[in-house]
Amino acid sequence: MIRVPAAILRDDAFAGHDTGAHVEHPRRYHAIEQALDMEGRLDDRPIVTFGPATDEMILRVHTDAHLQRLRDLTEAGGAWIDPDTMVGPDSLNAARLAAGAAVSAVEAIFRGGISRAFALGRPPGHHATPDRAMGFCLLNSVAIAAAHARYLGAERVTIIDWDVHHGNGTQDIFYEDPNVWYASIHQSPLYPGTGARHETGTGAGEGTTVNAPLRAGTGDAEWLAAFDEVMAPFVERARPDIILLSAGYDAHEDDPIGGCRVTDDGFAALSRRTRELADRFADGRIVVVLEGGYDPPALARSVLRTITELDAGTS
């Protein structure tokens, strides 16, 4: 069987969201690019063209007022939305492109020819709610991609989130949706304070959300156990047409924000388990969307390990 490497969606415009001395800075993206280039991991990969997410794609999960506010702020030259979250003149363009990369990855997989893709967009997105930018996030790329998968005909989508922070925005967007299943492993207590075990969805979406909060100081053993005991059975129940992965690497032991102790090997193992779930239940389909990770060397190494695992499972 011929191995087809995972597609990697990248663009220097992702660095256009210039945050200055903020911990979510363009050097994150450059560190990943440099590591992949030095390891020769950018050659001979499927090409997936992409552009900015359209208003129609964005408004499936965000309100018009939210999008208009981002337009107004960027056109005015930028501003701090809250103490954590800023926009600059090119920030909305970068966020639209990050969402567009995730959408195009989904489209490429459903067209056939590839089954794995990693969208290296920034800013991250999983804290962005329907009507609010927060937690470094402007547009919720993984949610926009999930809604687009449904638009393309996917009956059921599963989002796995292993960022050290709970993806409150993604959970909020799909909390009543019976067709998009959301699962998160995260540190608790920690920003944004959501993601308790009792948060399982409501209405038609009851049972389609699961959370596995872990205490500070936990490492590979605890994170992998949570994946095996909570995530794997959840995905088996969902039996999705595609898995979307909100891949945050700020649970890494070197990260300056998170308080957990996951290693490079731990992220490789989490990636391998996610790929295996996709192979079993989603016909191998995975789109990985970059979220957090604020030590650039650790982030770059961990992304490289994830891509290695994606490549191991492509065919």
KADANOR-V583973 format. One line per field, one symbol per residue. ss: DSSP state (@ for helix, = for strand, . for the rest). burial: + if it has 16 or more other C-alpha atoms within 10 Angstrom, else -. A space follows every 50 residues. Layout:
# KADANOR-V583973
ss->???
burial->???
This chain:
# KADANOR-V583973
ss->......===..@@@@@..........@@@@@@@@@@@@............ ....@@@@.....@@@@@@@@@@@@..=====..====..@@@@@@@@@@ @@@@@@@@@@@....====.........=..=.=..=...@@@@@@@@@@ @.....=====......@@@@@@@.....========............. ..@@@...======....=@@@@@@@@@@@@@@@@@@@...======... .=........==.@@@@@@@@@@@@@@@@@@....=====.....@@@@@ @@@@@@@@@@@@...
burial->---++++++++-+++++++---+++++++++++-++----+----+-+-+ -++---++++++---++--++-++---+--+---++++++++++++++++ ++++++++++---+++++++++++++++++++++++++++++++++++++ ---+-++++++++++++++++++++++++++++++++++++--+++--++ +---++++++++++-+-+++--++-++--+++-++--+++++++++++++ +++++-++++++++-++++++++++++++-++-+++++++++++++++++ +++++++++++-++-
